[in-house]
Amino acid sequence: MGLQFAYWAPNVSGGLVISNLPQKTGWSFEDNKRYAQIAEENGFDYVLLQTRFFASYGAEKQLEAAALASALAASTKKLNIITAVLPGLWHPGVIAKIISTIDHISNGRASINIVSGWFKNEFIGYGEPWLDHDERYRRSEEFIQVLRDLWTKETTTFKGDFYRINEAPLKPKPINIPKIFQGGNSKAAREMAGRVSDVYFMNGNSLENLKKQIDHVKSLAKSNGRNIQFGVNGFVIVRDTEEEAKQVLKDIVLHADKEAVEGFESQVKFAGKASPEGEGMWAESTFEDLVQYNDGFKTGLIGTAEQVADRIIELKKIGVDIVLTGFLHYDEDLKAFGEKVIPLVREKEAKLEGILAN
């Protein structure tokens, strides 16, 4: 199967980097509607809508993911729409109904990304308990089990530690059973992915470290009699020369919002240290890495179109199925990636498959 391409919807203000460098990226519904239509016309398969309720790392304004997903579902024809959801702030029965509705609006293009949570202030601010690290993943796993039961069974009864469902129906069922994505780098996150998720999203990283994650989670899934796909986050800077692309990266970091980056760092590293093994997704992230808040610079999608396409093929070789992209200037870079990079990747995939067939 060919690589698939996703992009982060900029449904929060401030773009995809914590930097004061001017960005040609909007956060409004009209902006996101335009980006979605550009993306599906230029080879993208998925859009991922961020979940954020409280301002953090400079993102002062946020459009709620599920509501925006519903609007984008009615504004597009081919794009698969991934709604990010926080268990604890949503009930799984309510979300099962919402995602099923989005699936009908989109004629079978709805998916969901389960975010177990790292931002304590959102839970405390809304009066919800902030669970210990591994408990958040246990809750997420129950959340997923309830979703799947409601989407596939006539009625659902579930007795868990976090949720009680009593002979609950859900009609209409989704047209297609929505694909379930998740992230996380801790032992609890990986084990949960191996048991219940369809796609495991990874923060940006080196090829070597990504391969270790893929091999580990794949083995966990196999031990549970399951197959799983892998996605990786990568911030894309494509310019006519490698030097130009690297200069853009330098400018982004040079103009970083130091206070916001350090605030983000304290939140995510606190969340990771709460895991039994004492580390999480951002355990080895530097200040520069955290300027792109899912370590997107680490993936190395910075250079000419040819260089970025070559790097994406290297990701494919280690087992990546979906490349999740972010951009500095969505008004320009999203379309340029679809026009310049995705066709090169398709050519290189065809050559690679030809070599492997001989």
Contacts in CASP RR format, 6 or more apart in sequence:
PFRMAT RR
TARGET T0000
AUTHOR 0000-0000-0000
METHOD contacts of the structure
MODEL  1
MGLQFAYWAPNVSGGLVISNLPQKTGWSFEDNKRYAQIAEENGFDYVLLQ
TRFFASYGAEKQLEAAALASALAASTKKLNIITAVLPGLWHPGVIAKIIS
TIDHISNGRASINIVSGWFKNEFIGYGEPWLDHDERYRRSEEFIQVLRDL
WTKETTTFKGDFYRINEAPLKPKPINIPKIFQGGNSKAAREMAGRVSDVY
FMNGNSLENLKKQIDHVKSLAKSNGRNIQFGVNGFVIVRDTEEEAKQVLK
DIVLHADKEAVEGFESQVKFAGKASPEGEGMWAESTFEDLVQYNDGFKTG
LIGTAEQVADRIIELKKIGVDIVLTGFLHYDEDLKAFGEKVIPLVREKEA
KLEGILAN
1 321 0 8 1.000
2 316 0 8 1.000
2 349 0 8 1.000
3 312 0 8 1.000
3 315 0 8 1.000
3 316 0 8 1.000
3 320 0 8 1.000
3 321 0 8 1.000
3 322 0 8 1.000
3 323 0 8 1.000
3 345 0 8 1.000
3 349 0 8 1.000
4 45 0 8 1.000
4 46 0 8 1.000
4 321 0 8 1.000
4 322 0 8 1.000
4 323 0 8 1.000
5 43 0 8 1.000
5 44 0 8 1.000
5 45 0 8 1.000
5 46 0 8 1.000
5 322 0 8 1.000
5 323 0 8 1.000
5 325 0 8 1.000
5 338 0 8 1.000
5 342 0 8 1.000
6 44 0 8 1.000
6 45 0 8 1.000
6 46 0 8 1.000
6 47 0 8 1.000
6 48 0 8 1.000
6 82 0 8 1.000
6 231 0 8 1.000
6 322 0 8 1.000
6 323 0 8 1.000
6 324 0 8 1.000
6 325 0 8 1.000
7 35 0 8 1.000
7 39 0 8 1.000
7 44 0 8 1.000
7 46 0 8 1.000
7 47 0 8 1.000
7 48 0 8 1.000
7 324 0 8 1.000
7 325 0 8 1.000
7 326 0 8 1.000
7 327 0 8 1.000
7 334 0 8 1.000
8 16 0 8 1.000
8 47 0 8 1.000
8 48 0 8 1.000
8 50 0 8 1.000
8 324 0 8 1.000
8 325 0 8 1.000
8 326 0 8 1.000
9 32 0 8 1.000
9 35 0 8 1.000
9 36 0 8 1.000
9 47 0 8 1.000
9 48 0 8 1.000
9 49 0 8 1.000
9 50 0 8 1.000
9 68 0 8 1.000
9 72 0 8 1.000
10 16 0 8 1.000
10 25 0 8 1.000
10 26 0 8 1.000
10 27 0 8 1.000
10 31 0 8 1.000
10 32 0 8 1.000
10 35 0 8 1.000
10 330 0 8 1.000
11 27 0 8 1.000
11 32 0 8 1.000
11 49 0 8 1.000
11 50 0 8 1.000
11 62 0 8 1.000
11 63 0 8 1.000
11 65 0 8 1.000
11 68 0 8 1.000
12 27 0 8 1.000
12 50 0 8 1.000
12 52 0 8 1.000
12 59 0 8 1.000
12 61 0 8 1.000
12 62 0 8 1.000
12 63 0 8 1.000
13 26 0 8 1.000
13 27 0 8 1.000
13 58 0 8 1.000
13 59 0 8 1.000
13 60 0 8 1.000
13 61 0 8 1.000
13 62 0 8 1.000
14 23 0 8 1.000
14 25 0 8 1.000
14 27 0 8 1.000
14 58 0 8 1.000
14 59 0 8 1.000
14 60 0 8 1.000
15 23 0 8 1.000
15 25 0 8 1.000
15 26 0 8 1.000
15 27 0 8 1.000
15 59 0 8 1.000
15 330 0 8 1.000
16 25 0 8 1.000
16 235 0 8 1.000
16 292 0 8 1.000
16 293 0 8 1.000
16 326 0 8 1.000
16 327 0 8 1.000
16 328 0 8 1.000
17 23 0 8 1.000
17 235 0 8 1.000
17 252 0 8 1.000
17 256 0 8 1.000
17 291 0 8 1.000
17 292 0 8 1.000
17 293 0 8 1.000
17 328 0 8 1.000
18 57 0 8 1.000
18 58 0 8 1.000
18 256 0 8 1.000
18 257 0 8 1.000
18 260 0 8 1.000
18 261 0 8 1.000
18 264 0 8 1.000
18 290 0 8 1.000
18 291 0 8 1.000
18 292 0 8 1.000
18 293 0 8 1.000
19 252 0 8 1.000
19 253 0 8 1.000
19 255 0 8 1.000
19 256 0 8 1.000
19 257 0 8 1.000
19 291 0 8 1.000
20 255 0 8 1.000
20 256 0 8 1.000
20 257 0 8 1.000
21 251 0 8 1.000
21 252 0 8 1.000
21 254 0 8 1.000
21 255 0 8 1.000
21 328 0 8 1.000
23 328 0 8 1.000
23 329 0 8 1.000
24 328 0 8 1.000
24 329 0 8 1.000
24 330 0 8 1.000
24 331 0 8 1.000
24 332 0 8 1.000
25 31 0 8 1.000
25 327 0 8 1.000
25 328 0 8 1.000
25 329 0 8 1.000
25 330 0 8 1.000
25 331 0 8 1.000
26 32 0 8 1.000
26 330 0 8 1.000
26 331 0 8 1.000
27 61 0 8 1.000
27 63 0 8 1.000
28 63 0 8 1.000
29 63 0 8 1.000
29 68 0 8 1.000
29 71 0 8 1.000
31 330 0 8 1.000
32 63 0 8 1.000
32 68 0 8 1.000
32 72 0 8 1.000
33 71 0 8 1.000
33 72 0 8 1.000
33 75 0 8 1.000
35 47 0 8 1.000
35 330 0 8 1.000
35 334 0 8 1.000
36 47 0 8 1.000
36 72 0 8 1.000
36 75 0 8 1.000
36 76 0 8 1.000
36 79 0 8 1.000
37 75 0 8 1.000
37 76 0 8 1.000
38 334 0 8 1.000
38 335 0 8 1.000
39 47 0 8 1.000
39 79 0 8 1.000
39 334 0 8 1.000
40 76 0 8 1.000
40 77 0 8 1.000
40 78 0 8 1.000
40 79 0 8 1.000
42 334 0 8 1.000
42 335 0 8 1.000
42 337 0 8 1.000
42 338 0 8 1.000
42 339 0 8 1.000
42 342 0 8 1.000
43 338 0 8 1.000
43 342 0 8 1.000
44 79 0 8 1.000
44 338 0 8 1.000
44 342 0 8 1.000
45 79 0 8 1.000
45 80 0 8 1.000
45 322 0 8 1.000
46 79 0 8 1.000
46 80 0 8 1.000
46 81 0 8 1.000
46 82 0 8 1.000
46 111 0 8 1.000
46 322 0 8 1.000
46 324 0 8 1.000
47 72 0 8 1.000
47 79 0 8 1.000
47 80 0 8 1.000
47 81 0 8 1.000
47 82 0 8 1.000
48 82 0 8 1.000
48 84 0 8 1.000
48 113 0 8 1.000
48 181 0 8 1.000
48 324 0 8 1.000
49 65 0 8 1.000
49 66 0 8 1.000
49 68 0 8 1.000
49 69 0 8 1.000
49 72 0 8 1.000
49 81 0 8 1.000
49 82 0 8 1.000
49 83 0 8 1.000
49 84 0 8 1.000
50 62 0 8 1.000
50 65 0 8 1.000
50 84 0 8 1.000
51 64 0 8 1.000
51 65 0 8 1.000
51 83 0 8 1.000
51 84 0 8 1.000
51 85 0 8 1.000
51 86 0 8 1.000
51 113 0 8 1.000
51 115 0 8 1.000
52 59 0 8 1.000
52 62 0 8 1.000
52 119 0 8 1.000
52 122 0 8 1.000
53 62 0 8 1.000
53 64 0 8 1.000
53 86 0 8 1.000
53 89 0 8 1.000
53 122 0 8 1.000
53 126 0 8 1.000
54 119 0 8 1.000
54 121 0 8 1.000
54 122 0 8 1.000
54 125 0 8 1.000
55 61 0 8 1.000
55 62 0 8 1.000
56 119 0 8 1.000
56 121 0 8 1.000
56 264 0 8 1.000
56 267 0 8 1.000
57 257 0 8 1.000
57 260 0 8 1.000
57 261 0 8 1.000
57 263 0 8 1.000
57 264 0 8 1.000
57 293 0 8 1.000
58 257 0 8 1.000
58 260 0 8 1.000
65 83 0 8 1.000
65 84 0 8 1.000
65 85 0 8 1.000
66 83 0 8 1.000
66 85 0 8 1.000
66 95 0 8 1.000
66 98 0 8 1.000
66 99 0 8 1.000
66 102 0 8 1.000
69 81 0 8 1.000
69 82 0 8 1.000
69 83 0 8 1.000
69 102 0 8 1.000
69 110 0 8 1.000
70 98 0 8 1.000
70 101 0 8 1.000
70 102 0 8 1.000
70 105 0 8 1.000
72 79 0 8 1.000
72 81 0 8 1.000
73 81 0 8 1.000
73 102 0 8 1.000
73 105 0 8 1.000
73 106 0 8 1.000
73 109 0 8 1.000
73 110 0 8 1.000
74 105 0 8 1.000
74 106 0 8 1.000
76 106 0 8 1.000
76 109 0 8 1.000
78 109 0 8 1.000
79 109 0 8 1.000
80 109 0 8 1.000
80 110 0 8 1.000
80 111 0 8 1.000
80 179 0 8 1.000
81 102 0 8 1.000
81 106 0 8 1.000
81 109 0 8 1.000
81 110 0 8 1.000
81 111 0 8 1.000
82 111 0 8 1.000
82 112 0 8 1.000
82 113 0 8 1.000
82 179 0 8 1.000
82 181 0 8 1.000
83 98 0 8 1.000
83 99 0 8 1.000
83 102 0 8 1.000
83 110 0 8 1.000
83 111 0 8 1.000
83 112 0 8 1.000
83 113 0 8 1.000
84 112 0 8 1.000
84 113 0 8 1.000
84 115 0 8 1.000
85 95 0 8 1.000
85 112 0 8 1.000
85 113 0 8 1.000
85 114 0 8 1.000
85 115 0 8 1.000
86 115 0 8 1.000
86 117 0 8 1.000
86 122 0 8 1.000
87 114 0 8 1.000
87 116 0 8 1.000
87 136 0 8 1.000
87 139 0 8 1.000
87 140 0 8 1.000
87 143 0 8 1.000
87 162 0 8 1.000
88 123 0 8 1.000
88 128 0 8 1.000
88 139 0 8 1.000
89 122 0 8 1.000
89 123 0 8 1.000
89 126 0 8 1.000
89 128 0 8 1.000
91 163 0 8 1.000
92 142 0 8 1.000
92 143 0 8 1.000
92 146 0 8 1.000
92 147 0 8 1.000
92 150 0 8 1.000
92 163 0 8 1.000
92 165 0 8 1.000
93 146 0 8 1.000
93 147 0 8 1.000
93 150 0 8 1.000
93 165 0 8 1.000
93 168 0 8 1.000
93 170 0 8 1.000
95 112 0 8 1.000
95 143 0 8 1.000
95 147 0 8 1.000
96 146 0 8 1.000
96 147 0 8 1.000
96 150 0 8 1.000
96 151 0 8 1.000
96 170 0 8 1.000
97 150 0 8 1.000
97 170 0 8 1.000
99 110 0 8 1.000
99 112 0 8 1.000
99 147 0 8 1.000
99 174 0 8 1.000
99 178 0 8 1.000
100 110 0 8 1.000
100 151 0 8 1.000
100 170 0 8 1.000
100 172 0 8 1.000
100 173 0 8 1.000
100 174 0 8 1.000
100 178 0 8 1.000
102 110 0 8 1.000
103 109 0 8 1.000
103 110 0 8 1.000
103 174 0 8 1.000
103 175 0 8 1.000
103 176 0 8 1.000
103 178 0 8 1.000
104 172 0 8 1.000
104 174 0 8 1.000
104 175 0 8 1.000
107 175 0 8 1.000
108 174 0 8 1.000
108 175 0 8 1.000
108 176 0 8 1.000
109 176 0 8 1.000
110 174 0 8 1.000
110 176 0 8 1.000
110 178 0 8 1.000
111 178 0 8 1.000
111 179 0 8 1.000
111 180 0 8 1.000
111 181 0 8 1.000
112 147 0 8 1.000
112 178 0 8 1.000
112 179 0 8 1.000
112 180 0 8 1.000
112 181 0 8 1.000
113 180 0 8 1.000
113 181 0 8 1.000
113 182 0 8 1.000
113 183 0 8 1.000
113 201 0 8 1.000
114 140 0 8 1.000
114 143 0 8 1.000
114 144 0 8 1.000
114 180 0 8 1.000
114 181 0 8 1.000
114 182 0 8 1.000
114 183 0 8 1.000
114 197 0 8 1.000
115 182 0 8 1.000
115 183 0 8 1.000
116 136 0 8 1.000
116 137 0 8 1.000
116 139 0 8 1.000
116 140 0 8 1.000
116 182 0 8 1.000
116 183 0 8 1.000
116 184 0 8 1.000
116 189 0 8 1.000
117 136 0 8 1.000
117 271 0 8 1.000
118 267 0 8 1.000
118 268 0 8 1.000
118 271 0 8 1.000
118 272 0 8 1.000
118 281 0 8 1.000
119 267 0 8 1.000
119 271 0 8 1.000
120 130 0 8 1.000
120 267 0 8 1.000
120 270 0 8 1.000
120 271 0 8 1.000
121 267 0 8 1.000
123 129 0 8 1.000
123 130 0 8 1.000
124 130 0 8 1.000
131 139 0 8 1.000
132 274 0 8 1.000
133 186 0 8 1.000
133 188 0 8 1.000
133 271 0 8 1.000
133 272 0 8 1.000
133 274 0 8 1.000
133 275 0 8 1.000
133 276 0 8 1.000
134 186 0 8 1.000
134 188 0 8 1.000
134 275 0 8 1.000
134 276 0 8 1.000
137 186 0 8 1.000
137 188 0 8 1.000
137 189 0 8 1.000
137 192 0 8 1.000
138 161 0 8 1.000
138 162 0 8 1.000
138 188 0 8 1.000
139 161 0 8 1.000
139 162 0 8 1.000
140 182 0 8 1.000
140 192 0 8 1.000
141 192 0 8 1.000
141 195 0 8 1.000
141 196 0 8 1.000
142 158 0 8 1.000
142 160 0 8 1.000
142 161 0 8 1.000
142 162 0 8 1.000
142 163 0 8 1.000
143 162 0 8 1.000
143 163 0 8 1.000
144 180 0 8 1.000
144 196 0 8 1.000
144 197 0 8 1.000
145 158 0 8 1.000
145 196 0 8 1.000
146 156 0 8 1.000
146 158 0 8 1.000
146 163 0 8 1.000
146 165 0 8 1.000
147 178 0 8 1.000
147 180 0 8 1.000
148 177 0 8 1.000
148 180 0 8 1.000
148 196 0 8 1.000
149 156 0 8 1.000
149 158 0 8 1.000
149 165 0 8 1.000
150 156 0 8 1.000
150 165 0 8 1.000
150 168 0 8 1.000
150 170 0 8 1.000
151 170 0 8 1.000
151 173 0 8 1.000
151 174 0 8 1.000
151 177 0 8 1.000
151 178 0 8 1.000
152 173 0 8 1.000
152 177 0 8 1.000
154 169 0 8 1.000
155 167 0 8 1.000
155 168 0 8 1.000
155 169 0 8 1.000
156 165 0 8 1.000
156 167 0 8 1.000
156 168 0 8 1.000
156 169 0 8 1.000
156 170 0 8 1.000
157 165 0 8 1.000
157 166 0 8 1.000
157 167 0 8 1.000
157 168 0 8 1.000
158 164 0 8 1.000
158 165 0 8 1.000
179 198 0 8 1.000
179 199 0 8 1.000
180 196 0 8 1.000
180 197 0 8 1.000
180 198 0 8 1.000
180 199 0 8 1.000
181 197 0 8 1.000
181 198 0 8 1.000
181 199 0 8 1.000
181 200 0 8 1.000
181 201 0 8 1.000
182 189 0 8 1.000
182 192 0 8 1.000
182 193 0 8 1.000
182 197 0 8 1.000
182 199 0 8 1.000
182 200 0 8 1.000
182 201 0 8 1.000
183 189 0 8 1.000
183 193 0 8 1.000
183 200 0 8 1.000
183 201 0 8 1.000
183 202 0 8 1.000
183 281 0 8 1.000
184 190 0 8 1.000
184 193 0 8 1.000
184 201 0 8 1.000
184 202 0 8 1.000
184 203 0 8 1.000
184 280 0 8 1.000
184 281 0 8 1.000
185 202 0 8 1.000
185 203 0 8 1.000
185 213 0 8 1.000
185 279 0 8 1.000
185 280 0 8 1.000
185 281 0 8 1.000
185 283 0 8 1.000
186 272 0 8 1.000
186 275 0 8 1.000
186 277 0 8 1.000
186 279 0 8 1.000
186 280 0 8 1.000
186 281 0 8 1.000
187 275 0 8 1.000
187 276 0 8 1.000
187 277 0 8 1.000
188 275 0 8 1.000
188 276 0 8 1.000
189 281 0 8 1.000
190 200 0 8 1.000
190 213 0 8 1.000
190 216 0 8 1.000
190 217 0 8 1.000
190 220 0 8 1.000
191 220 0 8 1.000
193 200 0 8 1.000
193 217 0 8 1.000
193 220 0 8 1.000
193 221 0 8 1.000
193 228 0 8 1.000
194 200 0 8 1.000
194 217 0 8 1.000
194 220 0 8 1.000
194 221 0 8 1.000
194 223 0 8 1.000
194 224 0 8 1.000
194 226 0 8 1.000
194 228 0 8 1.000
195 220 0 8 1.000
195 221 0 8 1.000
195 224 0 8 1.000
195 226 0 8 1.000
197 228 0 8 1.000
198 228 0 8 1.000
198 229 0 8 1.000
199 228 0 8 1.000
199 229 0 8 1.000
199 230 0 8 1.000
199 231 0 8 1.000
199 321 0 8 1.000
199 322 0 8 1.000
200 213 0 8 1.000
200 217 0 8 1.000
200 228 0 8 1.000
200 229 0 8 1.000
200 230 0 8 1.000
200 231 0 8 1.000
201 231 0 8 1.000
201 232 0 8 1.000
201 233 0 8 1.000
201 324 0 8 1.000
202 210 0 8 1.000
202 213 0 8 1.000
202 214 0 8 1.000
202 230 0 8 1.000
202 231 0 8 1.000
202 232 0 8 1.000
202 233 0 8 1.000
203 232 0 8 1.000
203 233 0 8 1.000
203 281 0 8 1.000
203 282 0 8 1.000
203 294 0 8 1.000
203 295 0 8 1.000
203 296 0 8 1.000
203 298 0 8 1.000
204 210 0 8 1.000
204 232 0 8 1.000
204 233 0 8 1.000
204 234 0 8 1.000
204 294 0 8 1.000
204 295 0 8 1.000
204 296 0 8 1.000
204 297 0 8 1.000
204 298 0 8 1.000
204 299 0 8 1.000
205 213 0 8 1.000
205 232 0 8 1.000
205 295 0 8 1.000
205 298 0 8 1.000
205 299 0 8 1.000
206 298 0 8 1.000
207 314 0 8 1.000
207 315 0 8 1.000
207 318 0 8 1.000
210 232 0 8 1.000
210 315 0 8 1.000
210 318 0 8 1.000
210 320 0 8 1.000
211 318 0 8 1.000
211 319 0 8 1.000
213 230 0 8 1.000
214 230 0 8 1.000
214 318 0 8 1.000
214 319 0 8 1.000
214 320 0 8 1.000
217 228 0 8 1.000
217 230 0 8 1.000
218 228 0 8 1.000
218 230 0 8 1.000
221 227 0 8 1.000
221 228 0 8 1.000
229 321 0 8 1.000
229 322 0 8 1.000
230 319 0 8 1.000
230 320 0 8 1.000
230 321 0 8 1.000
230 322 0 8 1.000
231 320 0 8 1.000
231 321 0 8 1.000
231 322 0 8 1.000
231 323 0 8 1.000
231 324 0 8 1.000
232 299 0 8 1.000
232 315 0 8 1.000
232 320 0 8 1.000
232 322 0 8 1.000
232 323 0 8 1.000
232 324 0 8 1.000
233 294 0 8 1.000
233 295 0 8 1.000
233 296 0 8 1.000
233 299 0 8 1.000
233 324 0 8 1.000
233 326 0 8 1.000
234 292 0 8 1.000
234 294 0 8 1.000
234 296 0 8 1.000
234 297 0 8 1.000
234 298 0 8 1.000
234 299 0 8 1.000
234 300 0 8 1.000
234 301 0 8 1.000
234 323 0 8 1.000
234 324 0 8 1.000
234 325 0 8 1.000
234 326 0 8 1.000
235 292 0 8 1.000
235 296 0 8 1.000
235 297 0 8 1.000
235 299 0 8 1.000
235 301 0 8 1.000
235 302 0 8 1.000
235 325 0 8 1.000
235 326 0 8 1.000
235 327 0 8 1.000
236 301 0 8 1.000
236 302 0 8 1.000
236 308 0 8 1.000
236 325 0 8 1.000
236 326 0 8 1.000
236 327 0 8 1.000
236 333 0 8 1.000
236 337 0 8 1.000
236 341 0 8 1.000
237 245 0 8 1.000
237 248 0 8 1.000
237 249 0 8 1.000
237 301 0 8 1.000
237 302 0 8 1.000
237 303 0 8 1.000
237 328 0 8 1.000
237 333 0 8 1.000
238 245 0 8 1.000
238 301 0 8 1.000
238 302 0 8 1.000
238 303 0 8 1.000
238 304 0 8 1.000
238 305 0 8 1.000
238 308 0 8 1.000
238 333 0 8 1.000
238 336 0 8 1.000
238 337 0 8 1.000
238 340 0 8 1.000
238 341 0 8 1.000
239 245 0 8 1.000
239 248 0 8 1.000
239 303 0 8 1.000
239 304 0 8 1.000
240 304 0 8 1.000
241 303 0 8 1.000
241 304 0 8 1.000
242 303 0 8 1.000
242 304 0 8 1.000
242 307 0 8 1.000
244 303 0 8 1.000
245 302 0 8 1.000
245 303 0 8 1.000
245 304 0 8 1.000
246 302 0 8 1.000
246 303 0 8 1.000
248 302 0 8 1.000
248 328 0 8 1.000
249 297 0 8 1.000
249 302 0 8 1.000
252 291 0 8 1.000
252 292 0 8 1.000
252 328 0 8 1.000
253 288 0 8 1.000
253 291 0 8 1.000
256 287 0 8 1.000
256 288 0 8 1.000
256 291 0 8 1.000
261 287 0 8 1.000
261 290 0 8 1.000
261 291 0 8 1.000
262 287 0 8 1.000
264 290 0 8 1.000
264 293 0 8 1.000
265 282 0 8 1.000
265 285 0 8 1.000
265 287 0 8 1.000
265 290 0 8 1.000
268 280 0 8 1.000
268 281 0 8 1.000
268 282 0 8 1.000
268 285 0 8 1.000
268 290 0 8 1.000
269 282 0 8 1.000
269 283 0 8 1.000
271 280 0 8 1.000
272 278 0 8 1.000
272 279 0 8 1.000
272 280 0 8 1.000
272 281 0 8 1.000
272 282 0 8 1.000
272 283 0 8 1.000
273 279 0 8 1.000
273 280 0 8 1.000
281 295 0 8 1.000
282 289 0 8 1.000
282 290 0 8 1.000
282 295 0 8 1.000
285 295 0 8 1.000
288 297 0 8 1.000
289 295 0 8 1.000
289 296 0 8 1.000
289 297 0 8 1.000
289 298 0 8 1.000
291 297 0 8 1.000
296 326 0 8 1.000
299 311 0 8 1.000
299 315 0 8 1.000
300 308 0 8 1.000
300 311 0 8 1.000
301 308 0 8 1.000
301 311 0 8 1.000
301 312 0 8 1.000
301 323 0 8 1.000
301 325 0 8 1.000
302 308 0 8 1.000
305 340 0 8 1.000
305 341 0 8 1.000
305 344 0 8 1.000
306 344 0 8 1.000
308 341 0 8 1.000
309 341 0 8 1.000
309 344 0 8 1.000
309 345 0 8 1.000
309 348 0 8 1.000
310 348 0 8 1.000
312 323 0 8 1.000
312 341 0 8 1.000
312 345 0 8 1.000
313 345 0 8 1.000
313 348 0 8 1.000
313 349 0 8 1.000
313 352 0 8 1.000
315 323 0 8 1.000
316 349 0 8 1.000
316 352 0 8 1.000
317 352 0 8 1.000
325 337 0 8 1.000
327 333 0 8 1.000
327 334 0 8 1.000
327 337 0 8 1.000
END
